[in-house]
Amino acid sequence: MTGAPLILAFLSTCLVGCASAYQTLGSTADTFLLRVDRFEVYNAARRREILAEAKPSCATKATAPDVEACFAAAIAPFEASRRPVSACIDGAAPLVRAAEKAVEAKDAKVAAGLLPEVAAGAAKCALKIEAHMKTEVK
Amino acid sequence: MSIPVWVGTALGLAVDLGKMVAAAIEGRMADVEASRLVAVPKLRALADFLAKHEEREEADATAAVREATEEVMHEKREGI
């Protein structure tokens, strides 16, 4: 009779753990997607701000290619500053894809194993996003 | 020879316990499956979104420069 409660406890722990891992992966995905979306919206707005600031000087250029080159040069420092953040995001993509495949294949063990990596990757990129939005070259 | 009453009671309790355990496990498995079905599309959406991140950034940078250039050239043509 002592074996049955132990088996039950083991099964319950495993099943609860599996559900929890799926839930955490889902909520991590939601949060990370929102953060990256916010980063992209911010970048789009900053590009236009920088280009508007550069307009008076770029408008003095004679030809369209020169004007375009002037604008491209104006946003180059901003693009360089956001690239490490984008690299972090690109680096997280394969991990998220692996987690998706594991969850889809009902491979709870692999999914649970990937959870800390996905969460850590998302947290690292979130910190980089926040830092970029506070300190990027203006 | 009749079966003692306590044996019947014990068997009945064992069957009830087995049913309770089965129901509990079934309930947990349903919870796991529900969580899994919610997580899959979320992870897929994120993986697809992240995979195209740099592409979107570069496209937006190109579009922003092109728009700004077109605006300047338009103003030049119009003598603004």
Backbone of each chain as ProteinMPNN parsed JSONL, in Angstrom:
{"seq_chain_A": "MTGAPLILAFLSTCLVGCASAYQTLGSTADTFLLRVDRFEVYNAARRREILAEAKPSCATKATAPDVEACFAAAIAPFEASRRPVSACIDGAAPLVRAAEKAVEAKDAKVAAGLLPEVAAGAAKCALKIEAHMKTEVK", "coords_chain_A": {"N_chain_A": [[0.823, -1.22, 0.0], [2.143, 1.14, 0.406], [3.419, 1.746, -1.9], [1.575, 2.65, -3.861], [0.651, 5.365, -3.181], [3.094, 6.639, -3.539], [3.635, 6.254, -6.257], [1.471, 7.596, -7.32], [1.992, 10.169, -6.394], [4.36, 10.705, -7.776], [3.46, 10.59, -10.447], [1.616, 12.707, -10.431], [3.265, 14.897, -9.849], [4.933, 14.921, -12.114], [3.062, 15.325, -14.164], [1.91, 17.756, -13.428], [4.199, 19.308, -13.548], [4.765, 19.168, -16.287], [2.555, 20.498, -17.451], [2.938, 22.979, -16.329], [5.409, 23.717, -17.44], [4.711, 24.006, -20.152], [2.854, 26.081, -19.915], [4.475, 28.129, -18.919], [6.298, 28.422, -21.025], [4.537, 29.325, -23.001], [3.633, 31.788, -21.914], [6.043, 33.128, -21.708], [6.683, 33.342, -24.389], [4.638, 35.059, -25.283], [5.247, 37.45, -23.871], [7.846, 38.007, -24.761], [7.462, 38.362, -27.501], [5.919, 40.698, -27.516], [7.781, 42.495, -26.459], [9.805, 42.513, -28.426], [8.343, 43.468, -30.555], [7.742, 46.023, -29.599], [10.294, 47.078, -29.553], [10.862, 47.146, -32.306], [8.93, 48.966, -33.187], [9.767, 51.215, -31.817], [12.306, 51.554, -33.012], [11.566, 52.143, -35.659], [10.283, 54.588, -35.306], [12.382, 56.144, -34.251], [14.193, 56.14, -36.39], [12.85, 57.75, -38.237], [12.745, 60.132, -36.826], [15.481, 60.771, -36.655], [16.063, 61.036, -39.36], [14.446, 63.212, -39.967], [15.719, 65.18, -38.494], [18.091, 65.248, -39.889], [17.351, 66.245, -42.274], [17.51, 69.12, -43.057], [20.298, 69.452, -43.617], [20.809, 67.377, -45.438], [19.156, 68.091, -47.495], [20.531, 69.988, -48.852], [22.112, 68.724, -50.639], [22.817, 67.981, -54.05], [21.912, 65.959, -55.898], [19.612, 63.128, -56.205], [20.801, 60.571, -55.514], [22.877, 61.522, -53.875], [21.478, 62.781, -51.813], [20.145, 60.595, -50.771], [22.318, 59.053, -49.925], [23.266, 60.717, -47.958], [21.174, 60.677, -46.08], [21.252, 57.942, -45.477], [23.743, 57.789, -44.272], [23.202, 59.313, -42.071], [21.484, 57.75, -40.493], [23.088, 55.616, -39.987], [24.749, 55.372, -37.566], [22.753, 54.872, -35.671], [21.675, 52.454, -36.65], [23.885, 50.836, -36.309], [24.011, 50.818, -33.549], [21.726, 49.43, -32.785], [22.106, 46.925, -33.767], [23.535, 44.902, -32.169], [21.511, 44.258, -30.381], [19.58, 43.28, -32.078], [20.971, 41.08, -32.962], [20.968, 39.512, -30.7], [18.266, 38.912, -30.553], [17.952, 37.516, -32.957], [19.527, 35.355, -32.315], [18.016, 34.076, -30.401], [15.944, 33.025, -31.793], [16.287, 30.321, -32.997], [16.203, 28.732, -30.679], [13.64, 29.162, -29.703], [12.217, 28.11, -31.811], [12.986, 25.428, -31.617], [11.833, 24.81, -29.163], [9.165, 25.133, -29.825], [8.845, 23.017, -31.666], [9.329, 20.833, -29.985], [7.233, 21.028, -28.118], [5.089, 20.792, -29.809], [5.495, 18.19, -30.685], [4.834, 16.839, -28.441], [6.871, 16.323, -26.708], [7.619, 16.436, -23.739], [9.796, 16.317, -22.034], [12.025, 17.331, -23.458], [10.984, 19.853, -24.009], [10.688, 20.908, -21.424], [13.354, 20.949, -20.75], [14.317, 22.867, -22.484], [13.08, 25.111, -21.609], [14.42, 26.733, -19.488], [16.525, 27.772, -21.028], [15.227, 29.186, -23.079], [13.816, 31.055, -21.554], [15.969, 32.377, -20.315], [17.291, 33.41, -22.555], [15.311, 35.113, -23.582], [15.092, 36.908, -21.465], [17.659, 38.02, -21.423], [17.753, 39.318, -23.92], [15.655, 41.088, -23.532], [16.687, 42.788, -21.593], [18.76, 43.926, -23.079], [17.267, 45.234, -25.01], [15.872, 47.132, -23.466], [18.066, 48.591, -22.46], [19.14, 49.566, -24.837], [17.078, 51.236, -25.724], [17.221, 53.187, -23.847], [19.766, 54.23, -24.005], [20.663, 54.6, -26.63], [22.492, 55.999, -29.389], [21.911, 59.37, -29.911]], "CA_chain_A": [[0.0, 0.0, 0.0], [2.974, 2.348, 0.429], [3.86, 2.033, -3.281], [0.562, 3.365, -4.638], [0.734, 6.818, -3.008], [4.35, 7.136, -4.121], [3.471, 6.297, -7.724], [0.521, 8.683, -7.585], [2.692, 11.439, -6.166], [5.297, 10.862, -8.886], [2.707, 10.914, -11.655], [1.039, 14.042, -10.287], [4.349, 15.875, -9.957], [5.352, 14.971, -13.506], [2.018, 15.911, -14.991], [1.807, 19.173, -13.073], [5.408, 19.93, -14.095], [4.638, 19.276, -17.743], [1.592, 21.571, -17.735], [3.571, 24.231, -15.915], [6.442, 24.053, -18.434], [4.01, 24.497, -21.349], [2.269, 27.394, -19.591], [5.565, 29.111, -18.806], [6.801, 28.673, -22.378], [3.534, 30.14, -23.686], [3.62, 33.169, -21.403], [7.338, 33.717, -22.088], [6.563, 33.676, -25.815], [3.784, 36.252, -25.376], [5.974, 38.618, -23.36], [9.005, 38.267, -25.617], [6.961, 38.896, -28.77], [5.521, 42.09, -27.262], [8.997, 43.303, -26.268], [10.479, 42.68, -29.72], [7.471, 44.332, -31.343], [7.938, 47.37, -29.063], [11.632, 47.455, -30.019], [10.776, 47.469, -33.729], [8.137, 50.199, -33.3], [10.669, 52.27, -31.347], [13.333, 51.756, -34.037], [10.947, 52.801, -36.813], [10.039, 55.988, -34.927], [13.679, 56.825, -34.102], [14.752, 56.358, -37.741], [12.182, 58.908, -38.832], [13.193, 61.317, -36.074], [16.861, 61.063, -37.07], [16.01, 61.508, -40.745], [13.866, 64.562, -39.943], [16.782, 66.064, -37.998], [19.138, 65.348, -40.921], [16.766, 66.786, -43.513], [18.059, 70.405, -43.525], [21.636, 69.325, -44.22], [20.752, 66.472, -46.596], [18.431, 68.785, -48.566], [21.471, 70.833, -49.599], [22.779, 67.894, -51.654], [22.242, 68.298, -55.357], [21.234, 64.866, -56.615], [18.884, 62.142, -55.397], [21.722, 59.617, -54.861], [23.619, 62.2, -52.797], [20.529, 62.979, -50.707], [19.921, 59.262, -50.193], [23.554, 58.677, -49.214], [23.323, 61.567, -46.764], [20.221, 60.116, -45.115], [21.756, 56.622, -45.052], [24.842, 58.051, -43.333], [22.626, 59.878, -40.84], [20.925, 56.701, -39.618], [24.068, 54.527, -39.81], [25.116, 55.115, -36.145], [21.608, 54.245, -34.996], [21.596, 51.054, -37.095], [24.995, 50.121, -35.664], [23.734, 50.662, -32.113], [20.647, 48.457, -32.527], [22.477, 45.611, -34.301], [23.789, 43.879, -31.133], [20.221, 43.845, -29.82], [18.968, 42.442, -33.11], [21.719, 39.813, -32.981], [20.451, 38.754, -29.553], [16.931, 38.439, -30.951], [18.181, 36.475, -33.974], [20.096, 34.19, -31.63], [16.973, 33.403, -29.621], [14.968, 32.422, -32.71], [16.371, 28.851, -33.109], [15.784, 28.12, -29.407], [12.17, 29.228, -29.659], [11.736, 27.143, -32.819], [13.198, 24.091, -31.04], [10.807, 24.634, -28.123], [7.892, 24.948, -30.536], [8.818, 21.656, -32.225], [9.237, 19.885, -28.866], [5.876, 21.1, -27.556], [4.197, 20.247, -30.845], [5.703, 16.734, -30.719], [4.485, 16.341, -27.104], [8.097, 15.895, -26.04], [7.63, 17.282, -22.536], [11.133, 16.317, -21.429], [12.839, 18.287, -24.215], [10.378, 21.182, -23.806], [11.049, 21.363, -20.07], [14.793, 21.21, -20.781], [14.564, 24.096, -23.241], [12.441, 26.244, -20.92], [15.367, 27.687, -18.88], [17.315, 28.445, -22.076], [14.349, 30.16, -23.742], [13.547, 32.131, -20.579], [17.206, 33.156, -20.136], [17.51, 34.146, -23.812], [14.325, 36.204, -23.651], [15.439, 37.902, -20.429], [18.889, 38.699, -21.857], [17.388, 40.232, -25.004], [14.795, 42.141, -22.965], [17.6, 43.741, -20.948], [19.46, 44.648, -24.152], [16.278, 46.127, -25.626], [15.654, 48.258, -22.543], [19.296, 49.398, -22.427], [19.242, 50.251, -26.127], [16.08, 52.3, -25.799], [17.6, 54.258, -22.916], [21.109, 54.796, -24.216], [21.139, 54.595, -28.008], [23.094, 57.254, -29.855], [20.898, 60.312, -30.423]], "C_chain_A": [[0.852, 1.263, 0.0], [3.416, 2.73, -0.984], [2.877, 2.894, -4.039], [0.611, 4.885, -4.431], [2.002, 7.415, -3.612], [4.236, 7.279, -5.635], [2.55, 7.466, -8.104], [1.202, 10.042, -7.456], [3.645, 11.724, -7.32], [4.571, 11.301, -10.155], [2.165, 12.339, -11.599], [2.107, 15.113, -10.471], [4.761, 16.041, -11.41], [4.319, 15.696, -14.354], [1.861, 17.402, -14.709], [3.004, 19.926, -13.657], [5.317, 20.141, -15.583], [3.71, 20.426, -18.111], [2.211, 22.921, -17.432], [4.625, 24.673, -16.931], [5.792, 24.616, -19.697], [3.45, 25.899, -21.102], [3.351, 28.473, -19.545], [6.14, 29.439, -20.177], [5.837, 29.578, -23.141], [3.554, 31.586, -23.22], [4.931, 33.889, -21.719], [7.295, 34.165, -23.546], [5.744, 34.947, -26.003], [4.566, 37.509, -25.011], [7.117, 39.005, -24.296], [8.554, 38.881, -26.949], [6.572, 40.374, -28.613], [6.739, 42.995, -27.142], [9.695, 43.572, -27.604], [9.653, 43.602, -30.615], [7.656, 45.794, -30.916], [9.286, 47.936, -29.532], [11.575, 47.9, -31.491], [9.999, 48.773, -33.958], [9.003, 51.395, -32.895], [11.707, 52.591, -32.423], [12.774, 52.518, -35.236], [10.738, 54.293, -36.51], [11.352, 56.771, -34.843], [14.325, 57.096, -35.464], [14.167, 57.63, -38.344], [12.544, 60.218, -38.125], [14.583, 61.748, -36.547], [16.875, 61.634, -38.487], [15.431, 62.923, -40.817], [14.906, 65.575, -39.473], [17.849, 66.296, -39.072], [18.645, 66.054, -42.185], [17.362, 68.132, -43.954], [19.426, 70.269, -44.194], [21.602, 68.431, -45.46], [20.059, 67.15, -47.781], [19.347, 69.698, -49.385], [22.212, 70.046, -50.691], [22.05, 68.049, -52.98], [21.409, 67.179, -55.971], [20.556, 63.89, -55.649], [19.826, 61.115, -54.751], [22.512, 60.233, -53.714], [22.732, 62.41, -51.57], [20.325, 61.649, -49.978], [21.136, 58.81, -49.379], [23.684, 59.459, -47.912], [22.392, 61.021, -45.674], [20.708, 58.755, -44.577], [22.884, 56.782, -44.035], [24.305, 58.558, -42.0], [22.092, 58.791, -39.905], [21.917, 55.566, -39.345], [24.466, 54.301, -38.344], [23.982, 54.449, -35.367], [21.512, 52.763, -35.364], [22.7, 50.222, -36.431], [24.69, 49.866, -34.188], [22.647, 49.628, -31.83], [21.017, 47.034, -32.982], [22.809, 44.556, -33.236], [22.493, 43.368, -30.492], [19.516, 42.908, -30.81], [19.665, 41.081, -33.176], [21.261, 38.907, -31.84], [19.098, 38.119, -29.911], [17.066, 37.312, -31.985], [18.699, 35.193, -33.334], [19.061, 33.4, -30.841], [16.004, 32.625, -30.519], [15.073, 30.884, -32.813], [15.931, 28.121, -31.836], [14.263, 28.06, -29.311], [11.586, 28.217, -30.644], [11.87, 25.719, -32.28], [12.147, 23.795, -29.966], [9.445, 24.386, -28.766], [7.765, 23.506, -31.047], [8.647, 20.611, -31.118], [7.831, 19.854, -28.286], [4.882, 20.492, -28.548], [4.278, 18.719, -30.881], [5.377, 16.066, -29.382], [5.705, 15.792, -26.373], [8.316, 16.789, -24.818], [9.021, 17.388, -21.927], [12.027, 17.353, -22.12], [12.313, 19.706, -23.998], [10.772, 21.75, -22.449], [12.535, 21.694, -20.002], [15.123, 22.515, -21.479], [14.034, 25.33, -22.524], [13.44, 27.22, -20.277], [16.178, 28.455, -19.922], [16.494, 29.524, -22.775], [14.109, 31.352, -22.815], [14.781, 33.013, -20.403], [17.499, 33.993, -21.377], [16.579, 35.338, -23.919], [14.677, 37.309, -22.659], [16.669, 38.711, -20.843], [18.565, 39.728, -22.95], [16.527, 41.383, -24.481], [15.65, 43.211, -22.294], [18.325, 44.584, -21.994], [18.516, 45.645, -24.825], [16.077, 47.367, -24.753], [16.86, 49.188, -22.53], [19.441, 50.195, -23.712], [18.292, 51.441, -26.187], [16.402, 53.466, -24.857], [18.865, 54.979, -23.357], [21.538, 54.903, -25.667], [21.589, 55.996, -28.43], [22.017, 58.152, -30.438], [21.577, 61.496, -31.092]], "O_chain_A": [[0.369, 2.337, -0.357], [3.748, 3.887, -1.244], [3.286, 3.782, -4.787], [0.613, 5.629, -5.412], [1.997, 8.534, -4.125], [4.67, 8.272, -6.22], [2.804, 8.208, -9.053], [1.019, 10.935, -8.284], [3.729, 12.858, -7.791], [4.985, 12.234, -10.842], [2.238, 13.084, -12.576], [1.888, 16.109, -11.16], [4.921, 17.163, -11.891], [4.654, 16.568, -15.157], [1.7, 18.206, -15.627], [2.859, 21.026, -14.189], [5.743, 21.177, -16.094], [4.034, 21.237, -18.979], [2.034, 23.883, -18.178], [4.728, 25.858, -17.249], [6.276, 25.602, -20.251], [3.552, 26.784, -21.952], [3.172, 29.578, -20.058], [6.439, 30.598, -20.465], [6.266, 30.491, -23.847], [3.498, 32.506, -24.036], [4.944, 35.095, -21.965], [7.804, 35.23, -23.895], [6.115, 35.816, -26.793], [4.552, 38.501, -25.741], [7.325, 40.184, -24.585], [9.188, 39.805, -27.458], [6.867, 41.195, -29.482], [6.744, 44.116, -27.651], [10.121, 44.692, -27.884], [10.207, 44.422, -31.347], [7.72, 46.689, -31.758], [9.398, 49.116, -29.861], [12.171, 48.91, -31.864], [10.364, 49.579, -34.814], [8.977, 52.444, -33.539], [11.96, 53.76, -32.715], [13.42, 53.422, -35.764], [10.987, 55.148, -37.36], [11.433, 57.911, -35.301], [14.929, 58.149, -35.672], [14.885, 58.47, -38.885], [12.635, 61.272, -38.754], [14.83, 62.926, -36.805], [17.599, 62.586, -38.78], [15.871, 63.736, -41.63], [14.971, 66.692, -39.987], [18.433, 67.376, -39.165], [19.439, 66.412, -43.055], [17.695, 68.279, -45.13], [19.683, 70.9, -45.219], [22.302, 68.708, -46.434], [20.339, 66.826, -48.935], [18.984, 70.13, -50.479], [22.858, 70.634, -51.558], [20.833, 68.224, -53.025], [20.326, 67.425, -56.502], [20.873, 63.831, -54.461], [19.676, 60.811, -53.567], [22.789, 59.574, -52.711], [23.176, 62.241, -50.434], [20.333, 61.585, -48.749], [20.997, 58.258, -48.288], [24.148, 58.936, -46.899], [22.772, 60.919, -44.508], [20.589, 58.464, -43.387], [22.979, 56.026, -43.069], [24.866, 58.277, -40.941], [22.225, 58.888, -38.685], [21.625, 54.659, -38.565], [24.52, 53.152, -37.906], [24.212, 53.583, -34.523], [21.294, 51.917, -34.496], [22.488, 49.072, -36.045], [25.061, 48.827, -33.642], [22.637, 49.014, -30.762], [20.34, 46.066, -32.634], [22.398, 43.406, -33.388], [22.393, 42.202, -30.111], [18.939, 41.89, -30.427], [19.024, 40.058, -33.417], [21.176, 37.689, -31.998], [18.836, 36.955, -29.61], [16.385, 36.291, -31.899], [18.355, 34.089, -33.756], [19.213, 32.195, -30.637], [15.335, 31.695, -30.071], [14.051, 30.204, -32.725], [15.361, 27.033, -31.901], [13.683, 27.055, -28.899], [10.591, 27.554, -30.353], [10.972, 24.897, -32.464], [11.637, 22.679, -29.872], [8.673, 23.542, -28.311], [6.728, 22.863, -30.886], [7.92, 19.632, -31.284], [7.296, 18.784, -27.995], [3.96, 19.773, -28.165], [3.272, 18.038, -31.08], [5.614, 14.871, -29.207], [5.587, 14.908, -25.525], [9.081, 17.753, -24.854], [9.383, 18.424, -21.37], [12.698, 18.147, -21.46], [13.091, 20.645, -23.825], [11.142, 22.918, -22.334], [12.938, 22.609, -19.283], [16.085, 23.195, -21.121], [14.471, 26.45, -22.787], [13.326, 28.426, -20.496], [16.485, 29.633, -19.737], [16.982, 30.624, -23.035], [14.187, 32.506, -23.236], [14.672, 34.238, -20.347], [17.907, 35.149, -21.267], [16.993, 36.434, -24.296], [14.574, 38.494, -22.973], [16.723, 39.925, -20.643], [19.043, 40.862, -22.909], [16.659, 42.519, -24.938], [15.367, 44.403, -22.414], [18.488, 45.792, -21.829], [18.915, 46.759, -25.167], [16.108, 48.498, -25.238], [16.716, 50.409, -22.582], [19.822, 51.366, -23.682], [18.663, 52.521, -26.646], [15.918, 54.582, -25.044], [19.027, 56.176, -23.121], [22.685, 55.268, -25.928], [21.134, 57.013, -27.906], [21.292, 57.751, -31.349], [20.9, 62.398, -31.587]]}, "seq_chain_B": "MSIPVWVGTALGLAVDLGKMVAAAIEGRMADVEASRLVAVPKLRALADFLAKHEEREEADATAAVREATEEVMHEKREGI", "coords_chain_B": {"N_chain_B": [[-18.195, -22.218, 0.91], [-17.994, -19.023, 2.225], [-17.08, -15.645, 1.31], [-15.256, -13.576, 3.458], [-16.669, -10.633, 4.983], [-15.003, -8.414, 5.306], [-13.146, -8.706, 3.32], [-14.573, -8.249, 0.992], [-15.26, -5.59, 1.454], [-12.74, -4.416, 1.463], [-11.919, -4.903, -1.168], [-13.817, -3.42, -2.548], [-13.155, -0.844, -1.679], [-10.608, -0.665, -2.763], [-11.159, -0.705, -5.49], [-12.639, 1.677, -5.715], [-10.643, 3.485, -4.987], [-8.847, 3.073, -7.058], [-10.382, 4.059, -9.206], [-10.544, 6.726, -8.489], [-7.89, 7.491, -8.622], [-7.401, 7.071, -11.337], [-9.162, 8.945, -12.438], [-8.053, 11.291, -11.456], [-5.528, 11.307, -12.691], [-6.357, 11.366, -15.339], [-7.595, 13.829, -15.42], [-5.402, 15.509, -14.945], [-3.898, 14.952, -17.207], [-5.53, 16.019, -19.154], [-5.319, 18.709, -18.497], [-2.612, 19.128, -19.061], [-2.592, 18.689, -21.832], [-4.29, 20.735, -22.666], [-2.753, 22.976, -21.935], [-0.578, 22.558, -23.577], [-1.728, 22.814, -26.126], [-2.301, 25.488, -26.11], [0.205, 26.636, -25.896], [1.649, 25.911, -28.24], [0.78, 27.455, -30.667], [1.538, 29.991, -29.761], [4.319, 29.833, -29.406], [5.031, 29.232, -32.014], [4.217, 31.516, -33.388], [5.94, 33.389, -32.228], [8.474, 32.331, -32.957], [8.34, 32.537, -35.76], [8.078, 35.296, -35.972], [10.475, 36.243, -34.818], [12.32, 35.152, -36.575], [12.121, 36.735, -38.812], [12.937, 39.179, -38.002], [15.366, 40.796, -38.427], [15.181, 41.15, -41.133], [12.833, 42.693, -41.348], [13.696, 44.991, -39.995], [15.776, 45.933, -41.647], [14.36, 46.36, -43.99], [12.644, 48.38, -43.159], [14.45, 50.424, -42.549], [15.53, 50.923, -45.084], [13.202, 51.734, -46.413], [12.529, 54.01, -44.939], [14.68, 55.75, -45.478], [14.386, 55.986, -48.225], [11.833, 57.199, -48.401], [12.337, 59.637, -47.105], [14.221, 60.708, -48.854], [12.72, 60.911, -51.211], [10.869, 62.788, -50.389], [12.452, 65.063, -50.001], [13.424, 65.431, -52.617], [11.054, 65.869, -53.943], [10.235, 68.263, -52.768], [12.28, 69.871, -53.698], [11.764, 69.873, -56.457], [9.299, 71.112, -56.449], [10.029, 73.538, -55.551], [9.979, 74.219, -52.893]], "CA_chain_B": [[-17.35, -21.315, 1.695], [-18.332, -17.635, 1.886], [-15.983, -14.665, 1.405], [-15.458, -12.694, 4.619], [-17.183, -9.295, 4.666], [-13.912, -7.435, 5.237], [-12.467, -8.844, 2.022], [-15.421, -7.539, 0.038], [-15.126, -4.146, 1.726], [-11.401, -4.005, 1.029], [-11.906, -4.901, -2.638], [-14.62, -2.261, -2.964], [-12.351, 0.364, -1.434], [-9.506, -0.668, -3.725], [-11.72, -0.323, -6.795], [-12.941, 3.115, -5.628], [-9.376, 4.213, -4.985], [-8.331, 2.986, -8.435], [-11.163, 4.978, -10.044], [-10.165, 8.097, -8.122], [-6.538, 7.729, -9.158], [-7.526, 7.172, -12.797], [-9.82, 10.222, -12.744], [-7.094, 12.369, -11.174], [-4.514, 11.298, -13.751], [-7.017, 11.797, -16.572], [-7.775, 15.287, -15.301], [-4.087, 16.147, -15.113], [-3.493, 14.805, -18.614], [-6.333, 16.989, -19.911], [-4.71, 20.018, -18.222], [-1.348, 19.178, -19.809], [-2.907, 18.819, -23.258], [-4.828, 22.085, -22.875], [-1.612, 23.902, -21.86], [0.237, 22.319, -24.772], [-2.43, 23.361, -27.28], [-2.207, 26.956, -26.023], [1.615, 27.035, -26.054], [2.171, 25.683, -29.595], [0.661, 28.624, -31.57], [2.286, 31.141, -29.23], [5.736, 29.619, -29.725], [5.178, 29.306, -33.476], [4.11, 32.947, -33.76], [7.179, 34.052, -31.806], [9.589, 31.837, -33.777], [8.185, 33.151, -37.091], [8.308, 36.738, -35.805], [11.906, 36.462, -34.577], [13.084, 34.752, -37.767], [12.059, 37.803, -39.823], [13.211, 40.454, -37.33], [16.39, 41.605, -39.1], [14.625, 41.468, -42.463], [11.899, 43.819, -41.169], [14.469, 46.179, -39.624], [16.482, 46.426, -42.829], [13.343, 46.865, -44.927], [12.138, 49.661, -42.646], [15.529, 51.413, -42.704], [15.58, 51.258, -46.513], [11.974, 52.474, -46.743], [12.592, 55.326, -44.286], [15.638, 56.566, -46.242], [13.771, 56.259, -49.535], [10.747, 58.174, -48.188], [12.95, 60.944, -46.799], [14.845, 61.19, -50.1], [11.634, 61.298, -52.125], [10.273, 64.019, -49.859], [13.387, 66.159, -50.297], [13.46, 65.647, -54.066], [9.751, 66.442, -54.294], [10.274, 69.67, -52.343], [13.195, 70.567, -54.606], [11.048, 70.037, -57.729], [8.207, 72.064, -56.248], [10.638, 74.797, -55.149], [9.589, 74.518, -51.501]], "C_chain_B": [[-17.613, -19.864, 1.272], [-17.114, -16.716, 2.092], [-16.245, -13.769, 2.606], [-15.872, -11.283, 4.18], [-16.046, -8.296, 4.481], [-13.166, -7.499, 3.91], [-13.256, -8.093, 0.954], [-15.286, -6.028, 0.189], [-13.792, -3.624, 1.207], [-11.322, -3.92, -0.494], [-12.666, -3.685, -3.179], [-13.848, -0.967, -2.806], [-11.212, 0.486, -2.452], [-9.993, -0.234, -5.101], [-12.022, 1.181, -6.813], [-11.673, 3.954, -5.705], [-8.77, 4.239, -6.394], [-9.046, 3.957, -9.359], [-10.771, 6.428, -9.77], [-8.8, 8.46, -8.71], [-6.616, 7.932, -10.666], [-8.132, 8.521, -13.188], [-8.853, 11.386, -12.532], [-6.046, 12.461, -12.276], [-5.111, 11.8, -15.065], [-7.197, 13.325, -16.583], [-6.481, 16.031, -15.526], [-3.653, 16.098, -16.574], [-4.265, 15.787, -19.491], [-5.764, 18.397, -19.721], [-3.426, 20.198, -19.041], [-1.626, 19.417, -21.287], [-3.451, 20.217, -23.572], [-3.691, 23.114, -22.868], [-0.753, 23.785, -23.116], [-0.404, 22.971, -25.999], [-2.41, 24.903, -27.285], [-0.784, 27.405, -26.358], [2.102, 26.932, -27.501], [2.002, 26.909, -30.507], [1.423, 29.846, -31.088], [3.763, 31.028, -29.593], [5.974, 29.731, -31.229], [5.155, 30.769, -33.934], [5.399, 33.678, -33.404], [8.347, 33.633, -32.69], [9.539, 32.462, -35.175], [8.536, 34.635, -37.034], [9.803, 37.035, -35.644], [12.734, 36.175, -35.828], [13.132, 35.874, -38.805], [12.442, 39.172, -39.244], [14.184, 41.34, -38.119], [15.906, 42.048, -40.486], [13.686, 42.683, -42.37], [12.663, 45.11, -40.852], [15.155, 46.784, -40.85], [15.507, 47.017, -43.839], [12.834, 48.226, -44.463], [13.19, 50.758, -42.808], [15.606, 51.878, -44.157], [14.381, 52.126, -46.898], [12.023, 53.885, -46.162], [13.523, 56.261, -45.049], [15.034, 56.945, -47.595], [12.673, 57.326, -49.413], [11.322, 59.575, -47.948], [13.565, 61.555, -48.051], [13.776, 61.682, -51.067], [11.005, 62.619, -51.687], [11.144, 65.227, -50.205], [13.381, 66.471, -51.795], [12.156, 66.263, -54.552], [9.739, 67.935, -53.95], [11.2, 70.499, -53.242], [12.482, 70.871, -55.931], [9.967, 71.117, -57.621], [8.729, 73.443, -55.819], [10.259, 75.22, -53.738], [10.818, 74.858, -50.681]], "O_chain_B": [[-17.471, -19.521, 0.098], [-16.249, -16.977, 2.927], [-17.352, -13.251, 2.755], [-15.46, -10.811, 3.12], [-16.11, -7.432, 3.606], [-12.627, -6.501, 3.432], [-12.683, -7.391, 0.121], [-15.208, -5.289, -0.792], [-13.712, -2.554, 0.602], [-10.737, -2.987, -1.043], [-12.232, -3.02, -4.12], [-13.877, -0.1, -3.68], [-10.896, 1.575, -2.932], [-9.313, 0.521, -5.795], [-11.711, 1.874, -7.781], [-11.623, 4.981, -6.382], [-8.26, 5.259, -6.857], [-8.416, 4.605, -10.195], [-10.678, 7.247, -10.685], [-8.586, 9.561, -9.216], [-5.988, 8.838, -11.214], [-7.683, 9.161, -14.139], [-8.827, 12.339, -13.311], [-5.715, 13.552, -12.74], [-4.476, 12.55, -15.807], [-6.985, 13.998, -17.592], [-6.451, 17.055, -16.208], [-3.114, 17.066, -17.11], [-3.721, 16.324, -20.456], [-5.729, 19.188, -20.664], [-3.182, 21.253, -19.626], [-0.974, 20.247, -21.921], [-3.122, 20.806, -24.601], [-3.67, 24.02, -23.701], [-0.266, 24.784, -23.647], [0.28, 23.597, -26.809], [-2.492, 25.529, -28.341], [-0.587, 28.424, -27.02], [2.884, 27.771, -27.947], [2.991, 27.371, -31.076], [1.901, 30.645, -31.894], [4.382, 31.998, -30.03], [6.997, 30.261, -31.664], [5.967, 31.193, -34.756], [5.893, 34.491, -34.186], [9.127, 34.479, -33.127], [10.569, 32.867, -35.712], [9.201, 35.165, -37.925], [10.328, 37.964, -36.258], [13.719, 36.86, -36.107], [14.078, 35.954, -39.588], [12.292, 40.197, -39.909], [13.869, 42.486, -38.44], [16.183, 43.158, -40.94], [13.74, 43.584, -43.208], [12.332, 46.18, -41.363], [15.115, 47.996, -41.059], [15.785, 48.041, -44.463], [12.617, 49.121, -45.279], [12.86, 51.89, -43.163], [15.731, 53.072, -44.431], [14.522, 53.119, -47.611], [11.608, 54.843, -46.814], [13.201, 57.432, -45.247], [15.159, 58.083, -48.046], [12.6, 58.245, -50.229], [10.852, 60.561, -48.516], [13.451, 62.757, -48.288], [13.917, 62.746, -51.67], [10.655, 63.458, -52.517], [10.649, 66.267, -50.64], [13.338, 67.635, -52.192], [12.156, 67.084, -55.469], [9.288, 68.761, -54.743], [10.937, 71.671, -53.51], [12.581, 71.978, -56.459], [9.747, 71.908, -58.537], [7.96, 74.4, -55.733], [10.219, 76.408, -53.419], [10.706, 75.139, -49.488]]}, "name": "protein", "num_of_chains": 2, "seq": "MTGAPLILAFLSTCLVGCASAYQTLGSTADTFLLRVDRFEVYNAARRREILAEAKPSCATKATAPDVEACFAAAIAPFEASRRPVSACIDGAAPLVRAAEKAVEAKDAKVAAGLLPEVAAGAAKCALKIEAHMKTEVKMSIPVWVGTALGLAVDLGKMVAAAIEGRMADVEASRLVAVPKLRALADFLAKHEEREEADATAAVREATEEVMHEKREGI"}
